[in-house]
């Protein structure tokens, strides 16, 4: 399997959308346009679909009266998607973790709306006014 680069959100969402269920190329593009709120070029989607197909992450089946191509996720594709989502989760987790503070009194974790108080010239963050008093 070649090293598949998912270096932008269009590719990321393409994999995620196919993982949710079979899609026609046109259907994928329309869903991506809805997600991003802008026109998505076929040159952003179809070459990537070919890479996914070449690497056996998706299968193509002709469906309907006009033999439209539908893209189906394979078992290998599901594993790839899970790995991709795990990496994305790790990135988001690292970002959120950088925004979490510990209460200077009870050490509970605070993501938003901590209570700030200056103690001995140093700004400390507390989870609540009660902890700040101690």
Buried (B, 14 or more C-beta within 10 A) or exposed (E): EEEBEBEEEBBBBBBBBBBEEBBBBEBBBEBBEEBEEEEBEEEBBBEBBEBBBEBEBBBBEEEEEEEEBBBBBBEBBEEBBEEBBEEEEEEEEEEEEEEEBBBBBEEEEBEEEBBEBEEEEEEBBBBBEEBBEE
